[in-house]
Amino acid sequence: LGLGPDRDESEGWELPGDARGDAWHAALAAFFRRRPEPEDGEAWSDAEVAELQDGVEECLRDRMTSRGVRASAFSEHALRTARRAAAAYLAGEPTWRGPYRVVACEEPYEGVVAVGERRVRVKGTVDRIEARRDGGTLVVRIVDYKTGRSRSDLPLFDSTKPVVPERALRFGGMFQLPLYAVAVAKLDSFRGAEVEDIGYHYPASPVGERPRRCDPAILHDRFV
């Protein structure tokens, strides 16, 4: 059973998706900037989980106030769901991250990258950059947070899909991560780094949805 305000009556009763996403991004960035990650395979402590839960709730309440969302059973249910999602995300996060460490959050980028024979100006913010050392090489992984509904049908590139689906080109989101992969390698802090992995995390999923990743080499071969 799912309960919520009727779509025609939803204004003022629920937080718009852009504000909800902004709240999650702000809370996650603040959390990972001040908290060193656990060692490989170790879980986040109960206190750390509660800290992220509180941060997400605080950011959501701030956006609800600024957007004029009415205090109601629906808004309180949304906050409780967000707390469950934050706990579910941190439960799986150490396993998904593995030997990497979070080294940048909400990293801005603006510059020109080559796409085939064309030069394209890219401006945006990379949600999260993870890194590890492999000998003398800095290896990075790019993470994009998705805080709306699950995109289980998101057409990612991988070795089983050597041909770009037509619907993927129409969707357009296919180009975000490959362009970010090229852009990050041009940032002063990561110049010369090897982008090993790129993908999506779903921190707002109350069931702890696993990340979806794609091979940057395939993306690089097709677009750069």
C-alpha positions in Angstrom: 0.0 0.0 0.0 1.4 3.4 -1.0 -0.1 6.6 0.5 0.6 10.2 -0.6 -1.1 13.4 -1.7 -2.9 13.2 -5.0 -0.7 14.6 -7.8 -3.1 17.4 -8.5 -3.0 18.3 -4.8 0.7 17.7 -4.2 1.8 21.3 -4.3 2.7 22.4 -0.7 2.5 18.8 0.6 5.7 17.2 -0.8 9.2 18.4 -1.5 9.9 18.8 -5.2 12.5 16.4 -6.6 15.2 19.1 -7.3 15.0 20.3 -3.7 15.1 16.7 -2.3 18.1 16.0 -4.4 19.9 19.1 -3.3 19.3 18.2 0.3 20.7 14.7 -0.2 23.8 16.0 -2.0 24.5 18.6 0.7 24.1 16.1 3.5 26.3 13.5 1.8 29.0 16.0 0.9 29.1 17.4 4.5 29.3 13.9 6.0 32.1 12.5 3.8 34.2 15.7 4.1 34.4 15.5 7.8 34.3 11.7 8.4 37.2 9.4 7.5 35.9 6.2 6.0 36.3 2.9 7.9 39.1 0.6 6.9 38.4 -1.9 4.1 35.5 -4.1 5.0 34.7 -2.4 8.3 31.2 -1.1 8.9 30.2 2.5 9.8 29.5 2.9 13.5 26.0 3.5 14.9 27.1 7.0 15.8 28.2 7.7 12.3 25.0 6.3 10.8 23.0 8.5 13.1 25.1 11.5 12.1 24.3 11.0 8.4 20.6 10.4 9.2 20.5 13.6 11.2 22.3 15.5 8.5 19.9 14.3 5.8 16.8 15.1 8.0 18.1 18.6 8.8 18.8 19.4 5.1 15.4 18.1 4.1 13.6 20.1 6.8 15.5 23.2 5.7 14.3 22.7 2.1 10.8 21.9 3.2 10.7 25.2 5.1 12.1 27.2 2.3 9.7 25.6 -0.2 6.7 26.1 2.0 6.0 22.4 2.4 3.2 21.9 5.0 4.0 19.9 8.1 1.9 16.8 7.8 1.9 13.0 8.2 3.2 12.8 4.6 6.2 15.0 5.3 7.0 13.2 8.5 6.7 9.9 6.6 9.1 11.2 4.0 11.7 12.1 6.7 11.4 8.7 8.3 11.9 7.1 4.9 15.0 9.2 4.3 16.5 8.1 7.6 16.0 4.5 6.7 17.6 5.2 3.3 20.6 6.8 4.9 21.1 3.8 7.2 20.7 1.4 4.3 23.2 3.3 2.1 25.9 3.3 4.8 25.3 -0.4 5.4 26.4 -1.2 1.9 28.8 1.7 1.2 32.1 0.1 2.6 31.6 -3.0 0.5 30.9 -0.9 -2.6 33.8 1.4 -2.0 36.3 -1.3 -1.4 39.9 -0.1 -1.2 39.1 3.5 -2.4 38.8 6.6 -0.3 36.5 9.5 -0.9 38.8 12.4 -1.8 36.4 15.0 -3.2 32.7 15.9 -2.9 30.8 18.3 -5.1 33.9 19.1 -7.2 33.2 21.8 -9.7 34.6 21.6 -13.2 34.5 23.9 -16.2 36.6 23.4 -19.3 36.8 22.0 -22.8 37.1 18.4 -23.7 37.5 16.6 -27.0 34.6 14.5 -28.2 35.6 12.9 -31.5 36.7 15.7 -33.8 34.8 18.3 -31.8 35.6 20.3 -28.7 32.8 20.6 -26.2 32.6 23.0 -23.2 31.7 21.1 -20.1 30.5 22.7 -16.9 29.2 20.8 -13.9 29.8 19.4 -10.5 31.1 15.9 -9.9 29.2 14.5 -6.9 32.0 12.3 -5.5 35.5 11.3 -6.5 37.2 8.2 -4.9 40.9 7.4 -5.2 43.4 4.7 -4.4 47.1 4.3 -5.2 48.4 1.5 -7.4 52.2 1.8 -7.2 52.9 5.3 -8.4 49.6 5.7 -10.2 46.6 7.5 -8.8 43.5 5.5 -9.7 40.1 7.3 -9.4 36.5 6.4 -9.5 33.7 8.8 -10.3 30.3 8.5 -8.5 27.2 10.3 -9.5 24.4 10.3 -6.9 20.8 9.6 -8.1 18.2 10.6 -5.5 15.0 10.3 -7.5 13.3 7.1 -8.4 15.4 4.1 -9.2 16.6 4.0 -12.8 16.9 0.2 -13.1 16.4 0.7 -16.8 19.2 3.2 -17.2 21.1 2.0 -20.3 24.7 1.9 -19.1 27.6 0.9 -21.3 29.2 -2.4 -20.4 31.0 -5.2 -22.1 27.7 -7.0 -22.8 26.3 -4.0 -24.6 28.9 -3.1 -27.3 26.4 -1.1 -29.3 24.9 2.1 -28.0 21.2 1.6 -27.7 19.2 4.2 -29.7 17.1 4.9 -26.6 20.3 5.7 -24.7 21.2 8.4 -27.2 17.7 9.8 -26.9 17.9 9.8 -23.1 21.1 11.9 -23.2 22.2 11.0 -19.7 24.6 8.6 -21.3 27.0 11.4 -21.9 27.2 12.8 -18.4 29.6 10.3 -16.9 31.9 9.8 -19.9 32.4 13.6 -20.1 33.0 13.8 -16.4 35.6 11.0 -16.7 37.5 13.1 -19.2 37.0 16.3 -17.3 38.3 14.9 -13.9 41.5 13.7 -15.6 42.1 17.4 -16.5 41.7 18.8 -13.0 45.0 19.9 -11.4 44.4 17.6 -8.4 43.9 14.5 -10.6 46.0 15.3 -13.7 47.5 12.1 -15.0 45.2 9.9 -12.9 43.7 6.8 -14.4 39.8 6.8 -14.3 39.1 3.1 -13.5 35.4 3.1 -12.7 32.4 5.4 -13.1 28.8 4.8 -12.0 25.8 5.7 -10.0 24.9 5.5 -6.3 21.3 5.5 -5.0 21.6 6.9 -1.4 17.9 7.8 -1.2 16.8 4.2 -1.8 15.3 2.8 1.4 16.3 -0.7 0.4 20.0 0.0 -0.1 20.0 -0.3 -3.9 23.3 -1.4 -5.2 25.3 1.0 -7.4 25.4 0.6 -11.2 28.7 1.0 -12.9 30.0 1.1 -16.4 33.5 0.6 -17.9 35.1 4.0 -18.6 37.4 2.4 -21.2 34.3 1.6 -23.4 32.9 5.0 -22.9 36.3 6.6 -23.7 36.7 4.5 -26.9 33.3 5.7 -28.1 33.4 9.3 -27.3 36.9 10.7 -27.0 
